[in-house]
Amino acid sequence: MGMPDASGDLSSEMEVDAFRRLFPLRYFERHLSESIRPDARPLGRARDTTLALGWFNIVILSFSHPHLLS
């Protein structure tokens, strides 16, 4: 089962979503057998990732060094 085409056919998109919800194992097995992810990326290609270090550093500091933040 492929992804809906670029025309945005709502009924096709709803059918894919219904199949994914009703038969999740078959849905993902089909993608794996075709070596693609549900978002159409090849299995070996990662998603672009962004990490916001500012917030993460504050969380780490609050757990490991709470006296620094008081």
Secondary structure, 3 states (H helix, E strand, C coil): CCCCCCCCCHHHHHHHHHHHHHCHHHHHHHHHHCCECCCCCECCCCCCCCCCHHHHHHHHHHHHCHHHHC
